[in-house]
């Protein structure tokens, strides 16, 4: 299957990828075989399989909240690359 460049650009936009022309061409070559596999899956008859959200049964195991002591701040922050007093220091994610 030969992918249209527009499809690659749409996928890159959805994935928030900024691709140059060479990368778009590379993605077109790499995405085509993946989409071919999806086409093969479309050929399967799934009419007898009920729609499911999970393929295995999953049950949440809930426990009551309990107040417990936590690790000391010095121990928790021992491997922190940056810290300020008893807090992790992180780079801001929003610009002013």
C-alpha positions in Angstrom: 0.0 0.0 0.0 1.4 3.4 -1.0 0.4 6.0 1.5 -0.6 9.5 0.5 1.6 12.2 2.0 -1.5 13.9 3.3 -2.2 10.8 5.5 1.3 11.0 7.0 0.9 14.7 7.7 -2.5 14.1 9.4 -1.0 11.4 11.6 2.0 13.6 12.4 -0.4 16.4 13.3 -2.4 14.2 15.6 0.8 12.9 17.3 2.1 16.5 17.6 5.2 15.6 15.5 7.0 18.3 13.6 8.4 16.4 10.6 10.5 17.7 7.8 10.1 16.5 4.2 12.7 13.7 4.6 11.1 12.4 7.8 7.6 12.5 6.2 8.9 10.3 3.4 10.5 7.9 5.9 7.3 7.8 7.9 5.3 7.1 4.7 7.6 4.1 4.1 7.4 2.8 7.7 3.6 3.3 8.2 2.6 1.5 5.0 3.4 -2.0 6.1 1.8 -1.4 9.5 -1.4 -0.3 7.8 -1.2 -3.3 5.6 -1.4 -5.5 8.7 -4.5 -3.6 9.8 -6.1 -4.3 6.4 -5.4 -8.0 6.9 -7.2 -7.8 10.3 -10.2 -6.2 8.5 -10.6 -9.4 6.5 -11.4 -11.5 9.6 -15.0 -12.3 10.3 -15.7 -10.9 13.8 -19.5 -10.9 13.5 -19.8 -13.8 16.1 -17.6 -12.0 18.7 -19.5 -9.7 21.0 -18.1 -6.2 21.5 -15.9 -5.9 24.6 -14.0 -3.2 26.3 -11.6 -5.8 27.9 -10.5 -9.1 26.4 -10.0 -10.5 29.9 -12.2 -10.1 32.9 -10.8 -7.4 35.2 -12.0 -6.5 38.6 -10.8 -3.6 40.7 -9.5 -4.5 44.1 -10.3 -1.7 46.4 -8.9 -1.4 49.9 -9.9 1.1 52.6 -7.8 4.2 52.9 -5.5 3.9 55.9 -3.3 6.6 57.4 0.3 5.3 57.5 3.6 7.0 58.1 5.5 7.8 55.0 9.3 7.7 54.4 11.3 10.6 55.9 11.7 13.6 53.5 15.5 13.3 53.6 15.3 9.7 52.4 12.8 10.5 49.7 14.8 13.4 48.4 18.2 11.7 48.6 18.4 11.0 44.9 16.6 14.1 43.7 18.7 15.9 41.1 17.3 19.3 42.2 15.6 20.1 45.5 14.6 23.1 47.5 14.1 22.7 51.2 12.0 19.6 51.5 10.6 19.7 48.0 11.5 18.4 44.6 12.6 21.3 42.3 11.3 20.9 38.7 11.6 23.1 35.7 8.5 25.2 35.0 6.3 23.8 32.3 4.4 27.0 31.5 6.0 30.0 30.1 5.1 33.4 31.5 
